[in-house]
Amino acid sequence: MSSEVAARSDAKKLVRSPSGLRMVPEHRAFGSPFGLEEPQWVPDKECPRCMQCDTKFDFLTRKHHCRRCGKCFCDKCCSQKVALPRMCFVDPVRQCGPCALVSHKEAEFYDKQLRVLLGGATFLVTFGNSEKSETMVCRLSSNQRYLILDGDSRHEIDFTHISTVQILTEGFPPGGGNARATGMSLQYTVPGAEGVTQLKLTAGADASRRQATAWLVAMHKAAKLLHESRDQ
């Protein structure tokens, strides 16, 4: 990616929507692949009652729209203000109970796991059916759109072109518990090429193993958010 394109991809602007202030990419094409579109609000005339507790709205009981789902609720059912980075809101916004719960769970990804992906980790990387592996640092680009692999060679994979992510594990620890993550298999498409390309990441056995394992867990979560965004 050229420096000019990189600068454009990181450019942002402040916009005001009915739901609040949002810091969005200057160019829509450079938006985060984990992002969600703002929902259309249910028209006031179509919701005479709270869509959760069925309380009737009147001049004492006001209606509020959840910024995540767009449905309307009474104040009791839509009182929480929670951060919603997937829609680029600058400040925490009003959400109904179920949506607030989901947003709280996603906060871990944005507060912790996204930083791990941006920081990168070292893996042995194998492309396709090659018998040769290359030691590379894998990280997510600052605009969250590309998976960057740096070693003797350099590769950039558009995150939105990744179709399959599978964690590779081995054995079970003594005393039970979960299998240990040792790597990851990715399938992605390349513009202009037929079929899919496969990529295998293998964590080393040295001191960087712990960082690589944390990166694999974060990448798996990122893949889930990506599929949610596609299914919106």
Backbone as CSV, one residue per row, in Angstrom:
resi,resn,N_x,N_y,N_z,CA_x,CA_y,CA_z,C_x,C_y,C_z
1,MET,0.854,-1.190,0.000,0.000,0.000,0.000,0.892,1.244,0.000
2,SER,0.692,2.170,-0.929,1.495,3.373,-1.001,1.204,4.271,0.186
3,SER,2.152,5.198,0.475,1.965,6.106,1.608,0.748,7.003,1.388
4,GLU,0.485,7.359,0.113,-0.665,8.211,-0.190,-1.974,7.482,0.090
5,VAL,-2.034,6.217,-0.341,-3.235,5.421,-0.091,-3.398,5.172,1.398
6,ALA,-2.279,4.914,2.093,-2.336,4.665,3.530,-2.874,5.881,4.265
7,ALA,-2.443,7.076,3.822,-2.917,8.304,4.460,-4.411,8.484,4.249
8,ARG,-4.879,8.181,3.041,-6.306,8.293,2.760,-7.103,7.294,3.589
9,SER,-6.545,6.094,3.764,-7.270,5.053,4.476,-7.420,5.366,5.953
10,ASP,-6.506,6.200,6.505,-6.564,6.542,7.932,-7.330,7.828,8.187
11,ALA,-7.687,8.568,7.123,-8.381,9.850,7.295,-9.798,9.629,7.820
12,LYS,-10.205,10.478,8.786,-11.535,10.344,9.384,-12.213,11.699,9.458
13,LYS,-13.527,11.658,9.611,-14.296,12.889,9.737,-15.358,12.705,10.810
14,LEU,-15.754,13.811,11.418,-16.768,13.784,12.471,-18.123,14.097,11.854
15,VAL,-19.096,13.216,12.069,-20.435,13.428,11.524,-21.456,13.301,12.655
16,ARG,-22.572,13.969,12.473,-23.653,13.878,13.459,-24.832,13.132,12.841
17,SER,-25.305,12.123,13.539,-26.475,11.367,13.109,-27.536,11.501,14.189
18,PRO,-28.760,11.045,13.941,-29.802,11.110,14.978,-29.394,10.395,16.267
19,SER,-28.457,9.453,16.141,-28.047,8.674,17.316,-26.908,9.299,18.092
20,GLY,-26.179,10.241,17.488,-25.051,10.864,18.172,-23.891,11.149,17.244
21,LEU,-22.792,11.643,17.816,-21.598,11.963,17.031,-20.815,10.689,16.707
22,ARG,-20.349,10.624,15.455,-19.584,9.469,15.005,-18.310,9.941,14.303
23,MET,-17.208,9.219,14.567,-15.948,9.477,13.880,-15.776,8.376,12.841
24,VAL,-16.071,8.715,11.592,-16.119,7.707,10.535,-14.996,7.928,9.522
25,PRO,-14.634,6.898,8.743,-13.598,7.052,7.718,-14.016,8.093,6.682
26,GLU,-13.048,8.870,6.197,-13.308,9.871,5.168,-13.874,9.203,3.914
27,HIS,-13.368,8.005,3.635,-13.833,7.250,2.477,-14.448,5.943,2.966
28,ARG,-15.663,5.693,2.570,-16.398,4.519,3.032,-15.656,3.210,2.745
29,ALA,-14.925,3.185,1.653,-14.212,1.966,1.267,-13.143,1.574,2.281
30,PHE,-12.721,2.524,3.125,-11.666,2.249,4.091,-12.210,2.016,5.505
31,GLY,-13.505,1.760,5.608,-14.100,1.500,6.914,-13.626,0.171,7.487
32,SER,-13.694,0.040,8.808,-13.289,-1.206,9.456,-14.191,-2.354,9.019
33,PRO,-13.624,-3.519,8.730,-14.448,-4.670,8.340,-15.300,-5.197,9.496
34,PHE,-15.004,-4.735,10.719,-15.777,-5.167,11.885,-16.954,-4.234,12.161
35,GLY,-17.078,-3.184,11.372,-18.094,-2.175,11.633,-19.515,-2.650,11.350
36,LEU,-20.462,-1.967,11.974,-21.882,-2.211,11.740,-22.521,-0.910,11.277
37,GLU,-23.485,-1.023,10.387,-24.219,0.154,9.938,-25.231,0.566,11.013
38,GLU,-25.473,1.862,11.105,-26.513,2.330,12.020,-27.868,1.775,11.570
39,PRO,-28.672,1.293,12.506,-29.983,0.767,12.118,-30.980,1.893,11.859
40,GLN,-31.969,1.617,11.056,-33.061,2.575,10.899,-33.958,2.486,12.130
41,TRP,-34.334,3.634,12.657,-35.192,3.631,13.834,-36.617,3.211,13.460
42,VAL,-37.227,2.431,14.340,-38.641,2.119,14.165,-39.422,3.429,14.286
43,PRO,-40.248,3.786,13.314,-40.986,5.058,13.382,-41.836,5.152,14.650
44,ASP,-41.882,6.346,15.220,-42.638,6.560,16.463,-44.078,6.079,16.344
45,LYS,-44.700,6.319,15.182,-46.112,5.969,15.020,-46.339,4.457,15.019
46,GLU,-45.261,3.690,14.827,-45.387,2.239,14.792,-45.103,1.584,16.136
47,CYS,-44.748,2.374,17.141,-44.454,1.775,18.448,-45.158,2.552,19.566
48,PRO,-46.450,2.305,19.755,-47.194,2.973,20.829,-46.828,2.441,22.208
49,ARG,-46.170,1.272,22.242,-45.778,0.669,23.510,-44.312,0.243,23.481
50,CYS,-43.727,0.119,24.671,-42.340,-0.352,24.796,-42.238,-1.738,24.174
51,MET,-41.238,-1.948,23.354,-41.099,-3.204,22.631,-40.488,-4.313,23.486
52,GLN,-40.281,-4.021,24.793,-39.799,-5.052,25.701,-40.801,-5.336,26.823
53,CYS,-41.242,-4.305,27.524,-42.145,-4.534,28.668,-43.606,-4.211,28.354
54,ASP,-43.860,-3.677,27.168,-45.216,-3.386,26.694,-45.880,-2.212,27.424
55,THR,-45.094,-1.403,28.118,-45.642,-0.209,28.759,-46.099,0.777,27.687
56,LYS,-47.281,1.368,27.885,-47.817,2.307,26.912,-47.128,3.667,27.062
57,PHE,-46.752,4.254,25.933,-46.115,5.566,25.954,-47.181,6.655,26.095
58,ASP,-46.854,7.672,26.896,-47.720,8.852,27.013,-46.827,10.032,27.346
59,PHE,-47.418,11.149,27.765,-46.603,12.343,27.997,-45.718,12.193,29.231
60,LEU,-45.959,11.175,30.071,-45.101,10.911,31.230,-44.074,9.810,30.942
61,THR,-44.467,8.853,30.126,-43.567,7.744,29.768,-43.049,7.957,28.352
62,ARG,-41.817,8.442,28.273,-41.232,8.756,26.965,-40.651,7.521,26.312
63,LYS,-40.574,7.584,24.994,-39.963,6.486,24.248,-38.529,6.846,23.881
64,HIS,-37.687,5.833,23.855,-36.277,6.000,23.491,-35.903,4.921,22.489
65,HIS,-35.067,5.282,21.539,-34.614,4.311,20.547,-33.238,3.768,20.930
66,CYS,-33.102,2.447,20.857,-31.800,1.818,21.068,-30.933,2.121,19.849
67,ARG,-29.720,2.599,20.093,-28.826,2.979,18.984,-28.247,1.780,18.254
68,ARG,-28.359,0.608,18.847,-27.796,-0.572,18.191,-28.820,-1.324,17.350
69,CYS,-30.058,-1.481,17.855,-31.068,-2.240,17.117,-32.137,-1.357,16.486
70,GLY,-32.284,-0.109,16.953,-33.245,0.810,16.359,-34.667,0.674,16.874
71,LYS,-34.915,-0.281,17.780,-36.255,-0.456,18.331,-36.514,0.585,19.426
72,CYS,-37.794,0.776,19.794,-38.106,1.790,20.795,-38.556,1.156,22.110
73,PHE,-38.106,1.789,23.195,-38.332,1.260,24.535,-38.644,2.400,25.496
74,CYS,-39.146,2.024,26.671,-39.307,3.016,27.737,-37.940,3.255,28.374
75,ASP,-37.864,4.261,29.220,-36.583,4.601,29.837,-36.036,3.450,30.675
76,LYS,-36.916,2.726,31.353,-36.484,1.626,32.212,-35.794,0.534,31.402
77,CYS,-36.296,0.259,30.213,-35.756,-0.825,29.382,-34.627,-0.372,28.451
78,CYS,-34.353,0.942,28.444,-33.314,1.450,27.535,-32.569,2.598,28.209
79,SER,-32.063,2.325,29.398,-31.428,3.386,30.184,-29.906,3.356,30.151
80,GLN,-29.335,2.237,29.695,-27.876,2.103,29.735,-27.207,2.852,28.585
81,LYS,-26.117,3.532,28.890,-25.302,4.163,27.858,-23.971,3.419,27.810
82,VAL,-23.742,2.766,26.681,-22.600,1.870,26.524,-21.825,2.236,25.265
83,ALA,-20.520,2.103,25.317,-19.677,2.369,24.145,-20.064,1.431,23.004
84,LEU,-20.047,1.958,21.787,-20.408,1.169,20.606,-19.422,1.477,19.472
85,PRO,-18.162,1.033,19.631,-17.138,1.336,18.623,-17.410,0.735,17.256
86,ARG,-18.222,-0.315,17.177,-18.495,-0.924,15.870,-19.316,-0.004,14.980
87,MET,-19.941,1.016,15.575,-20.670,2.015,14.787,-19.974,3.373,14.849
88,CYS,-18.740,3.373,15.400,-17.885,4.575,15.393,-18.421,5.724,16.252
89,PHE,-19.252,5.450,17.249,-19.749,6.523,18.099,-18.620,7.060,18.971
90,VAL,-18.580,8.374,19.105,-17.549,9.027,19.910,-17.790,8.768,21.391
91,ASP,-19.038,8.868,21.836,-19.402,8.705,23.244,-20.294,7.481,23.423
92,PRO,-20.409,6.956,24.653,-21.360,5.875,24.917,-22.766,6.305,24.521
93,VAL,-23.545,5.374,23.992,-24.890,5.702,23.497,-25.936,4.812,24.161
94,ARG,-27.178,5.299,24.148,-28.282,4.590,24.783,-28.566,3.263,24.065
95,GLN,-28.687,2.199,24.852,-28.965,0.878,24.291,-29.933,0.118,25.193
96,CYS,-30.718,-0.753,24.583,-31.610,-1.614,25.353,-30.779,-2.668,26.088
97,GLY,-31.399,-3.381,27.024,-30.675,-4.359,27.826,-29.932,-5.418,27.029
98,PRO,-30.609,-6.133,26.116,-29.923,-7.174,25.338,-28.773,-6.626,24.486
99,CYS,-28.973,-5.469,23.863,-27.916,-4.888,23.029,-26.736,-4.421,23.881
100,ALA,-27.039,-3.853,25.047,-25.976,-3.391,25.947,-25.107,-4.565,26.385
101,LEU,-25.733,-5.724,26.608,-24.983,-6.916,27.007,-24.007,-7.334,25.921
102,VAL,-24.468,-7.320,24.670,-23.606,-7.676,23.544,-22.455,-6.675,23.415
103,SER,-22.764,-5.387,23.555,-21.745,-4.340,23.419,-20.694,-4.448,24.513
104,HIS,-21.117,-4.802,25.720,-20.161,-4.995,26.818,-19.197,-6.143,26.498
105,LYS,-19.728,-7.226,25.924,-18.883,-8.369,25.566,-17.896,-7.997,24.467
106,GLU,-18.347,-7.170,23.518,-17.460,-6.746,22.426,-16.370,-5.803,22.908
107,ALA,-16.612,-5.152,24.047,-15.635,-4.186,24.565,-14.288,-4.851,24.828
108,GLU,-14.311,-6.135,25.212,-13.058,-6.843,25.468,-12.215,-6.924,24.203
109,PHE,-12.890,-7.136,23.063,-12.153,-7.200,21.803,-11.489,-5.860,21.502
110,TYR,-12.244,-4.763,21.633,-11.701,-3.447,21.297,-10.691,-2.954,22.333
111,ASP,-10.880,-3.318,23.589,-9.975,-2.844,24.647,-8.698,-3.664,24.743
112,LYS,-8.776,-4.943,24.403,-7.622,-5.822,24.610,-7.172,-6.525,23.332
113,GLN,-8.075,-7.303,22.733,-7.660,-8.172,21.635,-7.279,-7.414,20.371
114,LEU,-7.937,-6.290,20.108,-7.565,-5.506,18.929,-6.140,-4.982,19.063
115,ARG,-5.764,-4.599,20.265,-4.386,-4.135,20.494,-3.386,-5.251,20.238
116,VAL,-3.752,-6.477,20.619,-2.876,-7.626,20.382,-2.682,-7.837,18.883
117,LEU,-3.769,-7.743,18.119,-3.679,-7.919,16.662,-2.834,-6.836,16.013
118,LEU,-2.991,-5.596,16.468,-2.220,-4.484,15.915,-0.739,-4.611,16.277
119,GLY,-0.460,-5.162,17.461,0.925,-5.319,17.908,1.666,-6.411,17.166
120,GLY,0.920,-7.445,16.749,1.521,-8.516,15.958,2.179,-9.605,16.789
121,ALA,2.545,-10.690,16.109,3.233,-11.825,16.727,4.002,-12.565,15.640
122,THR,4.970,-13.366,16.068,5.843,-14.072,15.130,5.375,-15.512,14.920
123,PHE,5.322,-15.922,13.654,4.882,-17.276,13.293,5.765,-17.835,12.177
124,LEU,5.703,-19.160,12.035,6.208,-19.802,10.835,5.047,-19.824,9.856
125,VAL,5.228,-19.244,8.683,4.130,-19.071,7.736,4.358,-19.959,6.512
126,THR,3.310,-20.708,6.159,3.364,-21.573,4.984,2.240,-21.184,4.041
127,PHE,2.567,-20.907,2.794,1.569,-20.535,1.786,1.208,-21.753,0.945
128,GLY,-0.100,-21.979,0.805,-0.584,-23.060,-0.048,-0.022,-24.421,0.335
129,ASN,0.416,-25.173,-0.660,0.950,-26.519,-0.425,2.474,-26.545,-0.375
130,SER,3.069,-25.375,-0.214,4.525,-25.292,-0.172,5.090,-26.071,1.019
131,GLU,6.249,-26.674,0.832,6.909,-27.386,1.929,7.839,-26.465,2.707
132,LYS,7.986,-25.239,2.225,8.863,-24.284,2.890,8.054,-23.310,3.741
133,SER,8.589,-22.977,4.903,7.963,-22.009,5.805,8.908,-20.839,6.011
134,GLU,8.327,-19.684,6.273,9.115,-18.464,6.480,8.714,-17.829,7.807
135,THR,9.705,-17.408,8.565,9.425,-16.723,9.825,8.966,-15.302,9.519
136,MET,7.769,-14.964,9.976,7.191,-13.665,9.648,6.458,-13.091,10.859
137,VAL,6.409,-11.762,10.920,5.597,-11.086,11.922,4.238,-10.805,11.286
138,CYS,3.183,-11.267,11.928,1.822,-11.075,11.414,1.117,-10.045,12.282
139,ARG,0.512,-9.073,11.649,-0.207,-8.045,12.404,-1.342,-7.484,11.563
140,LEU,-2.260,-6.818,12.253,-3.378,-6.160,11.589,-2.980,-4.725,11.297
141,SER,-3.348,-4.213,10.125,-3.011,-2.829,9.773,-3.768,-1.860,10.669
142,SER,-3.306,-0.620,10.735,-3.901,0.365,11.637,-5.359,0.662,11.309
143,ASN,-5.743,0.532,10.017,-7.148,0.766,9.654,-7.979,-0.516,9.719
144,GLN,-7.348,-1.596,10.211,-8.010,-2.879,10.470,-8.456,-3.603,9.197
145,ARG,-8.001,-3.170,8.045,-8.477,-3.766,6.788,-7.533,-4.821,6.212
146,TYR,-6.282,-4.834,6.661,-5.326,-5.750,6.060,-4.587,-6.575,7.107
147,LEU,-4.358,-7.845,6.764,-3.484,-8.699,7.538,-2.110,-8.597,6.876
148,ILE,-1.137,-8.084,7.607,0.190,-7.828,7.049,1.171,-8.881,7.569
149,LEU,1.912,-9.483,6.653,2.921,-10.485,7.012,4.278,-9.981,6.543
150,ASP,5.174,-9.773,7.499,6.494,-9.221,7.209,7.587,-10.223,7.551
151,GLY,8.453,-10.492,6.575,9.601,-11.361,6.793,10.623,-11.043,5.722
152,ASP,11.230,-12.063,5.128,12.101,-11.823,3.972,11.269,-11.299,2.804
153,SER,9.996,-11.669,2.784,9.045,-11.127,1.817,7.925,-10.438,2.594
154,ARG,7.069,-9.731,1.890,5.967,-9.019,2.540,4.665,-9.306,1.792
155,HIS,3.618,-9.577,2.557,2.320,-9.863,1.962,1.248,-9.072,2.704
156,GLU,0.235,-8.633,1.955,-0.925,-7.965,2.541,-2.179,-8.680,2.071
157,ILE,-2.998,-9.105,3.019,-4.238,-9.817,2.705,-5.411,-8.965,3.162
158,ASP,-6.305,-8.650,2.239,-7.496,-7.887,2.587,-8.336,-8.724,3.552
159,PHE,-8.581,-8.177,4.750,-9.282,-8.939,5.773,-10.662,-9.374,5.314
160,THR,-11.296,-8.546,4.484,-12.648,-8.883,4.022,-12.652,-10.040,3.033
161,HIS,-11.479,-10.425,2.521,-11.387,-11.533,1.576,-11.127,-12.868,2.267
162,ILE,-10.955,-12.830,3.599,-10.748,-14.068,4.349,-12.086,-14.786,4.494
163,SER,-12.137,-16.036,4.046,-13.397,-16.791,4.062,-13.476,-17.793,5.205
164,THR,-12.339,-18.347,5.612,-12.327,-19.379,6.649,-11.155,-19.170,7.594
165,VAL,-11.427,-19.297,8.883,-10.384,-19.223,9.910,-10.554,-20.421,10.832
166,GLN,-9.496,-21.207,10.975,-9.570,-22.385,11.836,-8.362,-22.429,12.765
167,ILE,-8.635,-22.535,14.069,-7.565,-22.654,15.049,-7.023,-24.076,15.024
168,LEU,-5.708,-24.232,15.014,-5.062,-25.542,15.067,-4.623,-25.794,16.504
169,THR,-4.927,-26.964,17.034,-4.619,-27.266,18.432,-3.851,-28.584,18.536
170,GLU,-3.303,-28.804,19.724,-2.623,-30.076,19.982,-2.889,-30.507,21.427
171,GLY,-3.122,-31.793,21.618,-3.207,-32.404,22.938,-4.122,-31.727,23.937
172,PHE,-4.104,-32.234,25.136,-4.829,-31.668,26.259,-3.877,-31.607,27.447
173,PRO,-3.886,-30.516,28.191,-2.968,-30.392,29.326,-3.280,-31.402,30.416
174,PRO,-2.277,-31.796,31.231,-2.507,-32.736,32.330,-3.597,-32.202,33.260
175,GLY,-4.472,-33.099,33.703,-5.530,-32.672,34.603,-6.749,-32.152,33.880
176,GLY,-6.758,-32.224,32.556,-7.907,-31.747,31.793,-7.756,-30.311,31.367
177,GLY,-8.791,-29.780,30.759,-8.759,-28.399,30.278,-8.838,-28.352,28.769
178,ASN,-8.637,-27.168,28.233,-8.743,-26.986,26.792,-7.457,-27.351,26.072
179,ALA,-7.592,-27.769,24.821,-6.423,-28.049,23.997,-5.659,-26.754,23.755
180,ARG,-4.356,-26.863,23.542,-3.506,-25.691,23.358,-3.477,-25.272,21.891
181,ALA,-3.670,-23.979,21.664,-3.614,-23.451,20.300,-2.173,-23.420,19.829
182,THR,-1.919,-24.004,18.661,-0.569,-24.051,18.116,-0.424,-23.288,16.808
183,GLY,-1.550,-22.938,16.214,-1.476,-22.239,14.933,-2.858,-21.941,14.379
184,MET,-2.881,-21.571,13.125,-4.139,-21.192,12.494,-4.058,-21.459,10.995
185,SER,-5.178,-21.884,10.446,-5.290,-22.079,9.007,-6.270,-21.051,8.465
186,LEU,-5.869,-20.323,7.426,-6.714,-19.302,6.806,-6.949,-19.647,5.341
187,GLN,-8.146,-19.350,4.883,-8.432,-19.420,3.457,-8.937,-18.051,3.016
188,TYR,-8.427,-17.573,1.891,-8.814,-16.248,1.417,-8.771,-16.218,-0.107
189,THR,-9.459,-15.240,-0.648,-9.475,-15.080,-2.101,-8.545,-13.942,-2.500
190,VAL,-7.983,-14.080,-3.687,-7.107,-13.048,-4.241,-7.777,-12.496,-5.495
191,PRO,-7.984,-11.176,-5.575,-8.629,-10.592,-6.754,-7.930,-11.023,-8.043
192,GLY,-8.695,-11.493,-9.006,-8.145,-11.896,-10.283,-7.701,-13.341,-10.347
193,ALA,-7.677,-14.020,-9.188,-7.252,-15.419,-9.155,-8.455,-16.318,-8.920
194,GLU,-8.380,-17.520,-9.449,-9.471,-18.467,-9.263,-9.292,-19.241,-7.959
195,GLY,-10.415,-19.645,-7.380,-10.369,-20.458,-6.168,-9.896,-19.681,-4.954
196,VAL,-9.509,-20.425,-3.927,-9.053,-19.811,-2.688,-7.596,-20.161,-2.428
197,THR,-6.931,-19.304,-1.675,-5.544,-19.525,-1.279,-5.510,-19.898,0.193
198,GLN,-4.654,-20.822,0.553,-4.552,-21.253,1.942,-3.259,-20.756,2.554
199,LEU,-3.356,-20.419,3.836,-2.218,-19.894,4.579,-2.216,-20.569,5.940
200,LYS,-1.053,-21.023,6.372,-0.949,-21.680,7.670,0.043,-20.928,8.543
201,LEU,-0.389,-20.597,9.752,0.462,-19.944,10.734,0.763,-20.938,11.847
202,THR,2.050,-21.106,12.180,2.435,-22.026,13.248,3.240,-21.277,14.292
203,ALA,2.788,-21.357,15.544,3.503,-20.680,16.629,4.784,-21.438,16.951
204,GLY,5.864,-20.700,17.231,7.127,-21.327,17.581,7.106,-21.863,19.002
205,ALA,8.180,-22.527,19.379,8.266,-23.110,20.716,9.140,-22.264,21.638
206,ASP,9.492,-21.063,21.202,10.388,-20.221,21.995,9.593,-19.275,22.900
207,ALA,10.268,-18.229,23.367,9.654,-17.293,24.314,8.493,-16.515,23.716
208,SER,8.417,-16.465,22.377,7.340,-15.711,21.723,6.044,-16.503,21.641
209,ARG,6.043,-17.743,22.136,4.877,-18.627,22.025,3.644,-18.024,22.703
210,ARG,3.838,-17.445,23.872,2.696,-16.896,24.620,2.044,-15.750,23.856
211,GLN,2.872,-14.872,23.292,2.343,-13.753,22.515,1.621,-14.257,21.274
212,ALA,2.173,-15.289,20.639,1.555,-15.848,19.443,0.198,-16.473,19.777
213,THR,0.105,-17.148,20.911,-1.160,-17.775,21.320,-2.230,-16.713,21.554
214,ALA,-1.847,-15.617,22.221,-2.797,-14.524,22.460,-3.261,-13.921,21.137
215,TRP,-2.356,-13.833,20.163,-2.702,-13.280,18.854,-3.689,-14.198,18.139
216,LEU,-3.489,-15.506,18.239,-4.393,-16.466,17.605,-5.808,-16.361,18.177
217,VAL,-5.905,-16.233,19.497,-7.217,-16.099,20.150,-7.901,-14.816,19.681
218,ALA,-7.138,-13.722,19.610,-7.696,-12.445,19.156,-8.134,-12.524,17.700
219,MET,-7.373,-13.215,16.874,-7.704,-13.353,15.462,-8.988,-14.156,15.283
220,HIS,-9.177,-15.163,16.108,-10.387,-15.981,16.035,-11.615,-15.140,16.383
221,LYS,-11.492,-14.295,17.396,-12.589,-13.399,17.765,-12.862,-12.406,16.640
222,ALA,-11.806,-11.878,16.028,-11.964,-10.926,14.923,-12.716,-11.561,13.761
223,ALA,-12.439,-12.827,13.487,-13.121,-13.531,12.399,-14.617,-13.646,12.683
224,LYS,-14.978,-13.879,13.950,-16.394,-13.960,14.315,-17.089,-12.621,14.082
225,LEU,-16.436,-11.523,14.471,-17.025,-10.196,14.261,-17.162,-9.902,12.765
226,LEU,-16.186,-10.349,11.991,-16.236,-10.135,10.540,-17.463,-10.812,9.931
227,HIS,-17.732,-12.040,10.340,-18.889,-12.764,9.810,-20.192,-12.107,10.252
228,GLU,-20.221,-11.581,11.478,-21.413,-10.877,11.946,-21.676,-9.644,11.083
229,SER,-20.621,-8.921,10.742,-20.770,-7.722,9.925,-21.284,-8.076,8.536
230,ARG,-20.807,-9.194,7.987,-21.255,-9.632,6.659,-22.730,-10.023,6.681
231,ASP,-23.166,-10.604,7.797,-24.548,-11.102,7.879,-25.543,-10.027,8.256
232,GLN,-25.082,-8.812,8.527,-25.988,-7.740,8.958,-27.065,-7.475,7.923
